[in-house]
Amino acid sequence: MRNKATNPSPTADRFRKTRAAHSDETAEDYVEAVAQLIESSGEARISDLARVMGVSHVTVTRIIARLRDAGLVLQEPYKPVTLTPAGRQLAKASSERHEVVLRFLRAIGVPPKQAEIDAEGIEHHVSAQTIKAMRRLLKEKAAD
């Protein structure tokens, strides 16, 4: 009989990776939203983030504090939120991953609105290997 504590099942790694991806989702979504707000309107305020994310001002304030502690954003009371270099890098990577997944879903015939919804979830769980394969397929399809 297998000792579950010292010898996890073969699927344990898959579940561990999924749990890790879930914990990163919020950070990725928020830094991406901050970057988009800065690009579109020149600044990202807590109230703007609350509107974009569909959550309360208190929720955004709590999440921004966590992101500040993680070194991803800079934020002073009553001032706009800005991204640190690490935050900009995470936002860029998240945005690029989202775009690849979205383009892939559209390429396989998923309707635009549904592709947007699905890409938002998939982008956080897809591996670099899968993104590479999606890019390759998109490039091949574009060449045809």
N, C-alpha and C positions, 0 to 999 in steps of 0.2 A: 504494500500500500504506500502511496506517495505521501510524503510529509508536505502538506500544503504551505506551511510557513517558509520552508527552506527550498522547496521544489515547486514553484508555481506552474500552473498549467501552461501549455503552449500559447494560449490566447491571452495570457496575462499581459504581455508586452503591448498587444493591440489595445487593450483597455487602458493601460497606463498612459499610452500615447494620446488616446482620446481625452482622458481626464486632463492631461497637461495642455492640450490644445484648447479645451474649454477655459482653463484658467488664463490663457493668453488672449482669448477673444475680446474681452472688454478693453484691454489696453490697446489692441490693434484697432478696434472700432473707434475708440476715442481719439487716438492720435491721428487716424485717418480723417475723422470729422474735423478736428482742429485744423489740420493742413488744408482741407477743402474750404473751410470758412475763411481762413486767412487768405487763400488764393482768390476766393470770390468776393469778399467784402473788406479785406485788409486787416481784419482782426477776428478773434474768437473769444466771445464773452461767455460766461457761465450761462446766461439766459439763452444765448444762441444755441449752445450745446444742448440745453434742456429741451428746446424746441425741436432741434434736429433729431435727437435721440428719443424723444417722446417720453421723457422721464422728468421727475421733479428737480427743482433747483438744488434741493438738499442732496439728492442722489448724485448729481453732477459734481457738487462740491466735494463729496466724499470720495468719488472716483478720481477726481483731479488731484486730491491730496495724496492718494495712493500712487498715482502716476508721477507726482512730484517727488515722492520718496524713492521711487524707482529710477529717478533721473531722466524721465522722458519729457517732462514739461516744466516750465517755470510759470509761477502764478503768484501774484501778490494780491491782497484784498482790494477789491474794486478795480482791478486792472485786468486787461485781456490776458488770456492764456497764450503762451508761446511755446514752441517746441525747442527742446535741446537738440544738439546734433544727433544724439541717439534716438530721440523722438522723431526727428525728420527722417532718419534712416528707416525706422520701423514703419512710419507712415508710407514712405515710398515703396518699401517691399510689400506691404499689405495691399496697397493700391494696385501695384503691378500684378500681384497674385490674383486679386479680384478681377482685373481686366482679362487675364488669360482664361480664368474659369468662365467668365461671362461670355467671352468670344467662343470658347469651346462649346458651351451649352447652346449658343445661338447656331453654331455650325452644325450641330446634330439635330437641329429643328425645334428646340425648345422655344415657345413663344416669348417675345421680349420681356413682358411683365413677369412671367414665371421665372425666366432665366435670371433676372435681377434678384428676385427673392431667393432662389436656390443658390446663386453664386455667393450671396452674403453668408450663408451657412457653410457651404463647401470650402470656401477660401481658407477657412481657419483649420481645416482638417486634412487638407491635401498635402502630400509630401512633395519635396523638391523633385523627386524622381517623376512623380505623376505630372507636375507642372511642366517639366521638361518634355515629357511625352505629349502632353497637350499642345505645347508650342510646336513640336515637330509635326504633329498632325495638322495643325493650323497652317504651318508653312507649306506643307505638301499640298493641302487643299487649295491654298492661294496660288501655287505654281500650276495647278491644273487648269 
